[in-house]
Amino acid sequence: MHASSILGGHAEGPVIASAEPLSFWGGVSPETGSVIDVHHPLHGVCLTGGILMMPSSRGSCTGSGVLLDLILTGRAPAALVFSEAEDVLTLGALIAAEMFGKPLPVLRLAPESFAALSRAKTARITATSIEADGVVLPLMPPRIATLDLSDTDRAMLDGEQGQAIQQAMRIICAMAAQQGANCLIDVTQGHIDGCIYASPANLVFAERMADMGAQVRVPTTMNAISVDYANWQAQGVPSSFGDPAARLADAYVRMGCRPTFTCSPYLLASAPQAGEAIAWAESNAVIFANTVLGARTPKHPDFLDLCIALTGRAPLSGVYLTENRKAKSIIDVELPENVDDAFWPLIGYLAGHAAPDRIPLLHGLASESPSKDDLKALCAAFGTTSAAPMLHIEDVTPEAEGAAVAGAERKTITRADMAEAWKRLNAGPEQVELVAIGSPHASLDECRALAADFAGRHRHPDVAVIVTAGHQVIAEARADGTLESLEQSGVRVVPDLCWCSISEPVFPTRTRTLITNSGKYAHYGPGLSNRVVRFGSLADCVEAAVIGGVPARLPSWLR
């Protein structure tokens, strides 16, 4: 039995162990250090000061920013112990040590060692060992980088192109070492996730880099931010939140990023082509880029996304490599008849549970000819329950043919599994006060479908209907009359924000229960909003908007 030190340091505390990965964004409160993901076994547990043991992380790339803030405020776990490869939280700990002088140990244990230590009550970590309940395991030292760097890479690392570029390259090389990369790769574009104001730490990092004169060297888009940039003051957002959230966006724009403010960058004209090496963050965007577009990008954590955009270089590891894009799990789906749009996020959610740590190949869906929006919903929900950066769908996605490795495990998603998951995501009262559409940001086709479903009907006076969408989609909806149709039905379309970053008072304060057609927000919403969240189809959402609620029943295709 042995353990490897990924990031060194000393720590001791109670062991907090889970067999299920956790997303720190939407799963852990930066204010308290407690788990707020209502679907996670550790819900309600305070992680502060504990030795957190779990196989890996999952979900949002913004988890690195949440961990950094927890470290800076003294609310973080004392150490992180994984049994599998992990990048998001590791990067947060690396930034804390590299830029702020606050180390937090990160270890990786072999499965048998992990299983043994997870049963312990307390653990102590030193530079050379981890001790738990009398069992002492020697620690292998952190991997020393042996990167084959180009002359330009070395010039950046030596500071010849400025302090900000040097800092970025130091972080990239450190991550490359722990990922086992031997060299770096050129990327053609980036997408920044760290512009969401997850915590003050995001702002400290971005402004520090901007003040050092950092400028991106590849075209770089920006994720949704945490305020409606042009309107937050008029909306009554307190300046204590609105000011730093807007400053965070400004810092990235100062560094040359495009203020696209969307979590659906694949809807932009700049979306990458098949085989293109890019550097995207934001979990749903990464999974869609790999799965549907056939582009190549690991799930880069917040902060690393900027470092790569500043240098145009990324560690050659993960799904940049063809061999790492293979499916290690085959999932057969029992396809019901006459499914509706709610089927796709439900299947993504269940596929993530079935393959929490590996890329799956889904069988049985091709006959339904899923649309781009169906795949968008599936990919987003998959990213909430799996750490994998992509999946394959037989006869649908570009790399599905021959994707499964020999000996891949085989599982089935049954109708019973679907019914159980539906009930789990759809518990709550019939009456709702809010309909939430656009997680990820709605496409033009989704806006048109919503307008068609309303078809002259008007929302109930006690129900707010809010759609979040990117500026490009909103402009297109305005041009073809869709926006006017939605507004006449009482639907509010909001730019810049997405449901995973929206807060009061833009989020209606009187809401007790909301309904969404997003599997992603159905999972994260209870923890982020502290409200009851219902899940349903677009038609269910419209029905709830018009009559003030909808029964919490199984869909017709599962009855």
C-alpha positions in Angstrom: 0.0 0.0 0.0 1.3 3.4 -0.9 0.3 7.1 -1.4 1.6 9.8 -3.7 2.0 13.4 -2.8 0.5 15.6 -5.5 1.0 18.9 -3.5 3.0 18.8 -0.3 2.2 20.1 3.1 1.3 19.1 6.7 -2.2 18.5 8.0 -4.2 16.6 10.5 -7.9 16.2 11.3 -10.9 14.0 11.2 -11.4 11.8 8.2 -14.4 12.8 6.1 -14.8 10.1 3.5 -17.2 9.6 0.6 -17.4 7.0 -2.2 -19.2 9.6 -4.3 -17.3 12.6 -6.0 -18.4 16.1 -5.2 -18.6 19.4 -7.1 -17.4 22.3 -4.9 -19.3 24.8 -7.1 -22.9 24.3 -6.2 -22.0 21.6 -3.7 -20.0 23.4 -1.0 -20.9 26.8 0.6 -17.9 29.2 0.5 -19.5 31.0 3.5 -19.6 28.0 5.8 -17.5 25.2 4.2 -20.5 22.9 4.5 -21.9 20.6 1.7 -25.0 22.1 0.2 -25.6 19.5 -2.5 -28.9 18.0 -1.3 -28.3 14.9 -3.5 -24.8 14.1 -2.0 -24.2 11.7 0.9 -22.2 14.3 2.8 -25.1 16.9 2.6 -24.9 19.1 5.7 -21.4 18.0 6.7 -18.9 20.8 7.4 -15.6 20.1 5.6 -13.5 22.7 7.4 -10.4 21.2 9.0 -11.2 17.7 7.8 -9.2 15.3 5.7 -11.6 15.0 2.8 -11.3 11.6 1.0 -13.3 11.0 -2.2 -12.4 9.3 -5.5 -12.2 12.5 -7.4 -14.2 15.7 -7.9 -17.0 16.2 -10.5 -19.2 18.9 -11.9 -18.2 22.5 -12.4 -14.8 23.8 -13.3 -15.5 26.7 -10.8 -14.8 24.3 -8.0 -11.2 25.5 -8.1 -12.3 29.0 -7.2 -14.5 27.9 -4.4 -11.6 25.9 -2.9 -9.2 28.8 -3.2 -11.6 31.0 -1.4 -12.1 28.4 1.4 -8.3 28.2 1.8 -7.9 32.0 1.9 -10.7 32.4 4.5 -9.7 29.4 6.7 -12.8 27.3 5.9 -11.1 24.7 3.7 -10.6 21.0 4.4 -7.1 20.4 6.0 -6.2 18.2 3.0 -7.6 16.4 0.0 -7.1 12.7 -0.6 -8.2 11.2 -4.0 -8.0 7.7 -5.4 -8.2 8.8 -9.0 -6.8 11.6 -11.2 -8.3 15.0 -10.3 -7.6 18.5 -11.7 -10.2 21.0 -10.6 -9.6 21.1 -6.8 -5.9 20.3 -7.3 -5.6 23.5 -9.3 -7.3 25.6 -6.6 -4.8 24.2 -4.0 -1.9 24.8 -6.4 -3.0 28.5 -6.9 -3.3 28.9 -3.1 0.3 27.7 -2.7 1.8 29.3 -5.8 0.3 32.8 -5.6 -0.8 33.2 -1.9 1.7 31.1 0.1 -1.1 28.9 1.6 -0.3 25.2 0.9 -3.0 22.5 1.2 -1.8 18.9 0.9 -3.3 16.9 -2.0 -2.6 13.2 -2.1 -3.5 10.3 -4.4 -3.8 6.8 -2.9 -3.9 3.4 -4.6 -7.5 1.9 -4.3 -6.6 -0.5 -1.6 -4.8 2.2 0.5 -7.7 4.6 -0.1 -10.3 2.0 1.1 -8.2 1.2 4.2 -7.7 4.9 5.2 -11.3 5.9 4.5 -12.4 3.8 7.4 -10.1 5.7 9.8 -11.4 8.3 12.2 -8.5 10.7 12.0 -5.4 11.2 9.9 -2.1 13.1 10.0 -0.1 14.1 6.9 3.6 15.0 6.9 6.1 15.6 4.2 6.9 11.8 4.1 3.9 9.9 5.3 0.2 9.7 6.0 -0.8 8.1 9.3 -4.4 7.1 10.2 -5.5 5.1 13.2 -2.0 3.7 13.7 -1.4 2.7 10.0 1.5 4.6 8.4 1.9 4.8 4.7 5.0 6.3 3.1 4.4 9.2 0.7 6.0 9.2 -2.7 7.2 12.8 -3.4 5.5 15.0 -5.9 6.3 14.2 -9.5 9.1 16.4 -10.9 8.3 18.0 -14.2 10.4 16.6 -17.1 8.6 18.5 -19.8 10.0 18.8 -23.3 9.6 22.6 -23.6 10.1 24.7 -26.7 12.4 27.7 -26.8 9.3 29.9 -26.6 8.0 28.0 -23.6 11.3 28.4 -21.8 11.4 32.1 -22.6 7.9 32.5 -21.0 8.9 30.4 -18.0 12.1 32.5 -17.5 10.1 35.7 -17.4 11.2 37.1 -20.8 7.6 37.9 -21.7 6.6 39.5 -18.4 5.6 38.5 -14.9 2.1 37.5 -15.7 3.1 35.1 -18.5 5.8 33.7 -16.3 3.3 33.0 -13.5 0.9 31.5 -16.0 3.6 29.2 -17.4 4.7 28.1 -13.9 1.1 27.1 -13.1 0.8 25.2 -16.5 4.0 23.3 -16.0 3.0 22.4 -12.4 -0.3 21.0 -13.6 1.4 19.2 -16.5 3.7 17.5 -14.0 0.8 16.1 -11.9 -1.1 15.1 -15.0 1.9 13.1 -16.3 2.2 15.2 -19.5 5.6 15.2 -21.3 5.1 18.3 -23.3 2.7 21.2 -24.1 0.3 21.6 -27.1 -0.8 24.7 -29.0 -4.5 25.6 -28.6 -6.5 27.8 -31.0 -9.0 29.4 -28.6 -10.1 29.6 -25.0 -13.3 29.9 -22.9 -13.0 31.4 -19.5 -15.1 30.0 -16.6 -13.4 31.9 -13.8 -15.4 35.1 -14.6 -18.2 33.9 -12.5 -18.0 35.6 -9.1 -18.0 32.3 -7.1 -16.0 34.0 -4.3 -13.8 37.0 -3.7 -10.8 34.7 -4.5 -11.8 34.8 -8.2 -11.6 38.6 -8.2 -8.2 38.6 -6.4 -6.7 36.3 -8.9 -8.0 38.0 -12.0 -7.2 41.5 -10.9 -3.7 40.5 -9.8 -3.1 39.0 -13.3 -4.6 42.0 -15.1 -2.5 44.4 -13.0 0.6 42.5 -14.1 -0.3 43.4 -17.7 -1.6 39.9 -18.7 -3.1 39.7 -22.3 -4.6 36.6 -23.9 -2.8 35.5 -27.1 -5.6 33.2 -28.5 -9.2 34.3 -29.2 -11.0 33.8 -25.8 -14.7 33.9 -25.0 -16.2 34.4 -21.5 -18.7 32.4 -19.6 -21.8 33.8 -18.1 -21.1 36.2 -15.3 -22.8 36.8 -12.0 -24.7 40.0 -12.8 -26.7 41.4 -15.8 -23.8 43.7 -16.6 -25.7 46.7 -18.0 -28.7 46.5 -15.6 -27.7 45.2 -12.2 -27.9 48.5 -10.4 -31.4 49.2 -11.8 -32.4 45.6 -10.8 -31.6 46.4 -7.1 -28.6 44.1 -6.8 -26.6 45.4 -3.8 -23.3 47.1 -4.7 -21.5 44.8 -2.2 -22.1 42.0 -4.7 -22.6 43.8 -8.0 -19.4 45.9 -7.8 -17.0 42.9 -7.4 -19.0 40.8 -9.9 -18.7 43.5 -12.5 -15.1 44.2 -11.7 -14.3 40.5 -12.2 -15.8 40.7 -15.7 -13.9 43.9 -16.4 -10.6 42.3 -15.3 -11.0 39.6 -17.9 -12.0 42.1 -20.6 -8.9 44.1 -19.7 -6.9 41.0 -20.5 -8.4 40.8 -24.0 -11.2 38.3 -23.5 -14.4 38.8 -25.5 -17.4 39.8 -23.3 -19.6 37.0 -24.7 -20.9 36.2 -21.2 -22.5 32.9 -22.2 -22.2 29.3 -20.9 -23.1 28.0 -24.4 -20.0 29.1 -26.4 -20.8 26.3 -28.9 -23.8 28.4 -30.1 -21.4 31.2 -31.2 -20.1 31.6 -34.7 -16.6 31.0 -33.2 -17.4 27.4 -32.2 -14.5 25.1 -32.9 -14.3 22.4 -35.6 -13.8 18.6 -35.3 -10.3 17.8 -34.2 -9.4 21.3 -33.1 -7.4 21.6 -29.9 -9.0 24.2 -27.7 -8.9 25.2 -24.0 -12.3 25.5 -22.6 -13.6 25.6 -19.1 -17.3 25.3 -17.9 -18.3 21.7 -17.6 -21.2 21.6 -20.0 -19.3 23.5 -22.7 -16.3 21.1 -22.5 -18.5 18.0 -22.7 -20.5 19.4 -25.7 -17.3 20.4 -27.5 -15.8 17.0 -27.2 -18.9 14.9 -27.6 -20.9 16.8 -30.2 -18.5 19.0 -32.1 -15.5 16.5 -31.9 -13.2 19.3 -30.8 -10.6 18.4 -28.1 -10.3 20.0 -24.7 -9.9 18.6 -21.1 -12.2 20.1 -18.5 -9.7 22.8 -17.6 -10.2 24.3 -14.1 -10.9 27.9 -13.4 -7.6 29.9 -13.3 -5.8 27.3 -15.6 -8.2 28.4 -18.3 -6.7 31.9 -18.2 -3.1 30.7 -17.9 -3.6 28.7 -21.1 -5.2 31.6 -22.9 -2.3 33.9 -21.9 0.3 31.5 -23.3 -1.6 29.6 -26.0 -0.2 26.4 -24.5 -1.7 23.5 -22.6 -0.5 20.2 -21.1 -0.7 17.5 -23.7 -2.7 15.1 -21.6 -6.3 13.9 -21.1 -8.6 13.9 -24.0 -6.2 15.9 -26.2 -4.8 12.4 -26.8 -6.8 10.0 -28.9 -6.2 7.0 -26.7 -7.8 8.9 -23.8 -11.1 9.6 -25.7 -12.1 5.9 -25.7 -15.1 4.6 -23.8 -14.4 2.4 -20.8 -18.1 1.8 -20.1 -21.0 0.8 -22.4 -24.4 1.8 -21.2 -27.5 0.3 -22.8 -30.6 2.5 -22.6 -34.1 1.0 -22.5 -35.7 3.5 -24.8 -39.3 4.2 -23.9 -41.8 5.1 -26.7 -42.8 8.7 -27.5 -40.2 10.4 -25.3 -40.3 14.2 -25.0 -37.5 16.7 -24.4 -37.2 15.9 -20.6 -35.9 12.5 -21.6 -32.5 13.8 -22.7 -31.3 15.6 -19.5 -32.7 12.6 -17.5 -30.6 10.2 -19.4 -27.5 12.5 -19.1 -28.0 12.6 -15.4 -28.3 8.8 -15.1 -25.4 8.2 -17.5 -23.2 10.3 -15.2 -24.2 8.2 -12.2 -23.5 5.1 -14.1 -20.1 6.3 -15.3 -18.9 8.8 -12.6 -15.2 8.4 -13.4 -15.0 7.3 -17.1 -16.1 8.0 -20.6 -19.2 6.0 -21.5 -20.7 4.9 -24.8 -24.5 5.1 -24.9 -26.4 2.5 -26.9 -30.1 2.7 -27.9 -30.7 6.4 -28.6 -30.0 6.8 -32.3 -33.5 6.0 -33.4 -34.7 9.1 -31.7 -32.4 11.3 -33.8 -31.6 13.8 -30.9 -31.3 17.4 -31.9 -28.5 19.7 -31.0 -30.5 21.0 -28.1 -31.3 17.5 -26.9 -27.6 16.8 -26.9 -26.9 20.1 -25.1 -29.3 19.1 -22.3 -27.9 15.6 -22.1 -24.3 16.8 -21.9 -25.0 19.4 -19.2 -26.8 16.9 -17.0 -24.0 14.4 -17.5 -21.5 16.9 -16.3 -23.3 17.3 -12.9 -22.9 13.6 -12.0 -19.7 12.5 -13.8 -16.1 13.8 -13.8 -15.6 12.6 -17.4 -15.1 15.4 -20.0 -17.1 13.7 -22.7 -19.3 10.7 -23.7 -20.2 8.9 -27.0 -23.7 8.1 -28.4 -23.8 5.2 -30.8 -24.6 6.4 -34.4 -25.0 10.0 -33.2 -21.7 11.5 -32.0 -18.7 11.8 -34.3 -16.3 9.5 -32.6 -18.7 6.8 -31.4 -17.8 4.2 -33.9 -15.2 1.9 -32.4 -15.0 4.1 -29.3 -15.3 1.3 -26.7 -12.1 -0.3 -25.4 -11.9 -4.1 -25.2 -13.3 -5.3 -21.9 -15.4 -2.2 -21.3 -17.8 -2.6 -18.4 -21.5 -2.9 -19.4 -24.4 -1.4 -17.6 -28.1 -0.7 -18.4 -30.3 2.3 -17.7 -33.8 0.9 -17.2 -37.2 2.4 -17.2 -37.2 1.8 -13.5 -34.0 3.8 -13.1 -35.6 6.7 -15.1 -38.7 6.6 -12.9 -36.7 6.7 -9.7 -34.5 9.5 -10.9 -37.5 11.5 -12.1 -39.1 11.2 -8.6 -35.9 12.2 -7.0 -35.5 15.3 -9.1 -39.2 16.2 -9.2 -40.2 16.0 -5.5 -42.0 19.0 -4.3 -45.4 20.8 -4.2 -47.6 21.2 -7.2 -47.7 24.9 -6.9 -44.7 26.8 -8.3 -43.7 30.5 -8.3 -40.9 30.4 -10.8 -40.1 28.8 -14.2 -36.3 28.6 -14.9 -35.3 28.1 -18.5 -31.7 28.4 -19.9 -29.3 26.2 -18.0 -27.1 26.1 -20.1 -28.1 29.3 -22.0 -31.0 28.8 -24.3 -30.6 28.5 -28.0 -32.7 30.4 -30.6 -34.6 27.2 -31.3 -35.3 26.7 -27.6 -36.6 30.3 -27.4 -38.8 29.7 -30.5 -40.1 26.4 -29.0 -41.0 28.2 -25.8 -42.8 31.0 -27.7 -44.7 28.4 -29.7 -45.8 26.5 -26.5 -47.2 29.7 -25.0 -49.0 30.4 -28.3 -50.9 33.4 -27.1 -51.3 32.1 -23.5 -50.1 34.3 -20.7 -48.3 33.4 -17.5 -50.1 33.2 -14.2 -49.7 36.5 -12.2 -48.1 34.6 -9.3 -45.5 32.8 -11.5 -42.3 34.5 -12.9 -40.9 33.0 -16.1 -37.2 33.8 -16.7 -35.1 32.6 -19.6 -31.3 33.2 -19.6 -29.6 33.4 -22.9 -26.5 34.9 -24.6 -26.4 38.2 -26.3 -26.2 36.7 -29.8 -29.3 34.5 -29.3 -31.2 37.4 -27.8 -30.3 39.6 -30.8 -31.5 36.9 -33.2 -34.7 36.4 -31.2 -35.3 40.1 -31.4 -34.7 40.2 -35.1 -37.2 37.4 -35.9 -39.9 38.4 -33.5 -39.4 35.6 -31.0 -38.4 38.0 -28.2 -41.5 40.1 -28.7 -43.7 37.0 -28.6 -42.1 35.8 -25.4 -42.4 39.2 -23.7 -46.1 39.4 -24.7 -46.6 36.1 -22.9 -45.0 37.5 -19.8 -41.6 35.8 -20.2 -38.5 37.7 -19.1 -35.3 37.1 -21.1 -32.1 38.0 -19.2 -28.5 38.2 -20.6 -25.1 37.6 -19.0 -26.4 35.5 -16.1 -27.2 31.8 -16.1 -29.2 29.9 -13.5 -26.1 28.6 -11.7 -24.9 32.2 -11.1 -28.2 34.1 -10.7 -29.0 35.5 -7.2 -31.6 37.7 -5.5 -33.2 40.0 -6.3 -33.0 39.0 -10.0 -33.9 35.5 -8.7 -37.5 36.3 -7.5 -37.3 36.5 -3.7 -40.9 35.3 -3.1 -40.2 32.0 -4.8 -40.7 28.9 -2.7 -40.8 26.3 -5.4 -39.5 26.5 -9.0 -39.6 24.2 -12.0 -36.9 23.8 -14.7 -36.4 21.7 -17.8 -32.7 21.6 -17.0 -31.2 18.4 -15.4 -28.2 20.5 -14.5 -30.2 23.1 -12.6 -32.5 20.5 -11.1 -29.4 19.0 -9.4 -27.6 22.2 -8.4 -30.7 24.5 -7.8 -31.7 23.4 -4.3 -28.2 24.1 -2.9 -27.7 27.3 -4.9 -31.1 28.8 -4.3 -32.2 27.2 -1.1 -35.5 26.5 -2.8 -37.4 23.4 -3.7 -36.8 22.5 -7.4 -39.1 20.6 -9.7 -38.0 19.1 -13.0 -40.1 18.6 -16.1 -40.4 19.0 -19.8 -40.7 22.4 -21.6 -44.5 21.7 -21.8 -44.6 21.1 -18.1 -42.8 24.4 -17.5 -45.3 26.3 -19.7 -48.2 24.6 -18.0 -46.9 25.6 -14.6 -46.4 29.1 -15.9 -50.0 29.4 -17.1 -51.9 27.7 -14.3 -49.6 28.2 -11.4 -48.4 24.6 -11.0 -48.3 21.1 -12.4 -48.8 17.7 -10.8 -45.6 15.9 -9.7 -46.4 12.9 -11.9 -44.3 10.6 -14.1 -44.2 11.7 -17.7 -46.5 9.7 -20.1 -43.5 7.8 -21.5 -42.7 6.3 -18.1 -46.2 5.5 -17.0 
